[in-house]
Amino acid sequence: MKRIGFLTSGGDCQSLNATMRGVAKTLYENVEDVEIIGILDGYKGLIYGNYKKLGPRDFSGILTEGGTIIGTSRQPFKLMREPDENGMDKVKAMKNNYTKWKLDCLVILGGNGTHKTANLLREEGLNVVTLPKTIDNDLFGTDMTFGFQSAVNIATAAIDNIHTTAASHGRVFIVEIMGHSVGWLTLHAGIAGGADIVLIPEIPYDTDKVVDAINKRTEQGKKFSILAVAEGAISIQDSELSKKDLKKKMKMYPSISYMLGAEIEEKTGQEIRITVPGHTQRGGIPCPYDRVISTQLGAEAAKLIMAEKYGYMVGFKNNEIVPVPLKDVAGKIKAVDPKSSIIKQAKALGICFGD
Ligand code: F6P
């Protein structure tokens, strides 16, 4: 008999259900007596004791369903050791519920913050297996996170759609793509969508270089330019500001694209438009790639549970699904290397990164 708790935490993405289905189907298929509970709304459910029983039927028909059937929430890691507003010790409460529910293991699906808390629970003695979720693809220890490719498809489609209208009107368009700390999504969608300028947090940009790239296109008789700009893109000048001063400056604009757009308009005299696909990038159905990788990751997580091999994230490295010790993942970020071949190749064909 095995009793497993599923928990999805942090921002949602397209392939959460497909991944849980992969774990559940493998367990139902191979373990004689298995009970799965869905812990509701992320770590909140584990702290406050909210869950629902799940059965094989709950995992049927959800391969293509976006979002998460058990809900999610953001519970900052840095507050986990702080008592809640009623003085409740959250870590103690999570451990108590784990024991009360007689769980053999928690299966936790999430991104960076989620992994820090999962590792904390491991250190506290709970059995944990995690799965790498995020459209940002910034989890350390895995080449790919599920959700990323689906988001790339949506962000690319946004750039594709902008292409036709930008060309008709001869305008400069900025498409702002999700990613506060890393630029994987912007880089991939930018290349796939044929953006002329790609700005990511890992490569602070010089506004004049961006303006030069636009002017060069104009001189070449190209009527429009498209910029793929990550939410967390930052200019060289602004990267030298203190956090406080940067926050103050950014308050004047809804987001980085509006600030950059105003600067470009002033310096080029060209008409600028800004498009922010926002949370649509996390919505809708998972793409086939994500469905496949989610199924593989899920099946491998179930195998770890069957072997009672706990304390691992299931990752994807060098085309193999592999267990990665949770302690080696938590607290680290996988950022785009500005010297990587993908950046060099993009630069070789003339994509401007503003550096
Ligand atoms: O981590 C995923 C992500 O979608 C980021 O790309 C984005 O910056 C952030 O979440 C948005 O968070 P929220 O859903 O809390 O607005």
Boltz pocket constraint, residues with backbone or C-beta under 6 A from the ligand:
constraints:
  - pocket:
      binder: B
      contacts: [[A, 11], [A, 12], [A, 74], [A, 111], [A, 134], [A, 135], [A, 136], [A, 178], [A, 179], [A, 180], [A, 231], [A, 282]]
      max_distance: 6.0
